[in-house]
Each structure stands twice: as structure tokens, then as C-alpha cells.
Amino acid sequence: MEDFEYNFELLKATRESKKITAHSIAVDLCLAERHIKSIEENSLQYFSSQSIKYTALKKYIAALGLKNEDVIFNFNEVDPTPSLLKMT
């Protein structure tokens, strides 16, 4: 699985501009606040794999009202979902 790159600064700036705390969005997404901070700092810390982080990232993007294509670079070319979990 290849690493994916995304605009983590945009996520934090959007959340803060909407006056949403990291804690409240974490609760809404059934994540821990440390996961939100890890995503906003472009860190893998607190995630057991890239694919789990990728899934959490997409949930976070949607919760902020953004589009995956606007945040994840080369979104249409990157999919770190393990092949066993992909729908055929």
C-alpha cells in the first residue's frame, strides 16, 4: 500500500473557522480526540494502519463539508484500502 498525502492544514483551518473543537468532532465521528489531532498533524501516531487512518480521514473530510478531491492529493489514484476489504 502506498502512502497518501493530504492537505492537513486545510482540515484544521476549516474546523477552527467553523468554531468546532477537536473533541466535539471526534465524538461526532466516534473517534478519539487524539485521532483528530493526529490527522491534523499528518501523523500516523494512534492509528494501527494507513488504511484505518485513511478511513477516518474521509469521515473527517465529510464532517467538515469538504470534498475528498479538495483535500487528498491524487484522490482518484490513491486507495490504501486492503484488497480483502474492497467490494468487487
Helices and strands as residue ranges (DSSP letters): H 8-17, H 22-28, H 33-40, H 50-63, H 68-71, G 75-77, G 83-85
